[in-house]
């Protein structure tokens, strides 16, 4: 029994290493920011001389870009749960890779949106304004051109929050992978030491599965 306790003690210490805690914390923060970013406004519009009531505001979940970022949140948080709940190092490595990939998707989508969304979705804003002004959908080309001259679109906070979340998620996922690799190396070192001293390896949880 004493030999078993001696062998499992390093593993218990490993479970609370600063590297692991940092990876978990940064990944959690990244996932939260990515999700919040997807729910915040992404595009605000205004029309010169027209009431603000007909100037639409678009949230992340109203746009394909924002939905992609929101989906990334699910993957990041699910990967984080796996790294926390499982003892399989193979599963932890897979989850860490998924966290990095999903965070990179959120970073890339939010970054592209920050650069292009205001201009890309301006025709959508014009269509929505025309639909509010003339629900029959019979707006003329002249009316459309007039609205296009009045419409101004600007980027809101959402993409930038998603962008920051992507950065934290990538760093957090990388730390999780690094911690998993170091824990594996320490397990192999401990196994070699036990074999050299003649102590059997009784804690199967420490083997890489």
N, C-alpha and C positions, 0 to 999 in steps of 0.2 A: 504493500500500500504506500509506503514512504517513497518508493521508487516512482510510482505512478504520479504522486503529488509533485515530486521533483521535476518530472517530465512535463506536466501540464502547466506548471507555474509560468514559464516563459511565454506560452501561448496566451495565457490570460493577460500578461503584461502587454503582449503584442496587440491584443484587441483594443487597447486604449492608447495607442501611439498617437503622438501629435499629428503625424502625417495622415493617419486615418481620420482623425477628428477634423482636420483642416479640409480634407477632401469631402467629407460628409457635409460640413458646414457650407463650403463654397458651392457644392452641387445643389443643396437645398435652397440657398439664396438665389442661385442662377435659375432653378426651376420656378421659384416664386416670381422672380422678375419677368421671366419669359411669359408666364401666364397672365400676370398683371398687365404687361405690355400689350398682349393680345386683346385685353378687355378695355383698354383705354382708347380715347379718340385717336385716329390716325390722320384723318384729313378734315380740315375745317374749310368752309367756303363762305364767301360773302358776295353780295351783289350791290353794286353802287346804285344808290337811290331806291332800293327795294327793301321791304321789311326783312328783319333777321329771321322771322318765322319761316320764310321760304328758302332760307339758306341752309342746306343740309350739312350735317356733321356725320362723318363716317367713322364708326368704331372698327377695331381690328376684325371682330367677328362678322362685320358686314362685307369684308373684302377677302378674296382668295388668299392673299398674302397673310392676313391675320389668322385665317383658319389654319394655314400651314404652321404658323408659329404656335398656335394653340395645341395642335397635334404634337408638336415637339415637346411641349410641356408634359404631356401625358407620358411620353417615352422617358424623359429625364426623371420624372418622379417615380415611375415604375422601376427604372434601373436603380435608382437610389434605394428603393425598398428592398430590391433583391440583394444589393451589397450589404444591407443591414441585417437581413433576416437569414440569409443562407450561410452555411459554413463551407460550401464548395468553392474552392479557389477558381475552378474553371468557370462556374456561374458568375463569380465576381468579376473575372476578366471580361466575360461577355457583356455583363451589365455595364462595366466601365466603358467598354467600346461603344455600346449603344448610347450612353450618356454623352460621350464626346461627339458622336455622329449627329444626334438630335440637336445638341447645342450648336453645332456648326451650321446645321440647316436653319435654325432660328436666327443665328448671327447673319448668315448670308441673305436670307429672305428679308429680315428687318433692315439690313444694310442697303440692299437694292431699293427697298421701299423708301428709305430715307433719302435716296438720291433721285428717285424717279416717280414716286407715287403721286406727288402733287400734279405733275403734268400728265401722267398716264391716265389718271382718273378724272381729269377735267371734262372730257366728253360725257362721262357718266353723270357728273354734276349737272351739266347742261341738260341732259335728258330728264333728270329728276325735276329740275326747276321747270322745264317746259310742261312736264306732266302735272305739276302742281298748278301752274297757271292755266293750262288748257287740258282738262281731264279727257277731252274727246280724242286727243292724240292727233289733231289735225293742224299742228303748228306748221307755219310756212317756213321756207328757207330763209326769208328775210327776218322773221321772228327769231329763228335759231341764231342767225348771225348777230342780231342785237343782244341776245342773251350771252353769247360767247364773249362779246365785248365787255359785258358787265360783270361776268363771273371772275372771281379771283379765288384760287385754291392755295392753301398753305398747309404745310406739314404740322401735325400736332405731336404730342409727347410720346404716343404709343410706340412707334418704331425705335425710338432711342432707348426706351426702357427694355424692349425686347433685345436690342443690340447689346446692352450691358449684361442682360441675363445670359445671353449666348456666351459672352466672354467668361463670366463666372462659371458657367456650366462646363465649358471646355477645360478650364484650369482645374476645376473640382474633379472632373472625370479623369484627367491625367494624374492627379494625386492619388485617386482611388486605384488606378492601375499600378502606379509606382508602389503604393503600400502593399498591394497584393503580391507583386513581384518580390519585394523585400521580405515579406512574411514567408513566402515560399523558400527563398534562399536561406532564411534563418531556420526553417523547418528541416531543410536538407542538412544544414550544418549540425543541428541538434541530433539528427538521426545518425550522422556519421560519428559524432562524439559518443552516442549511446552504444553503437556497434563496437567502437574501439574499446570502450570500457567494459563491454560484455553485458550491458543493461538492455533488455529487450524493449522494443518500441511498443507500448501497450495502448497509446492513445491514437486510435485510428482517425480521429477527427483532424489531426494535424497533417495527414497525408494529402497530397494534392489529388483532388478527385476530378 
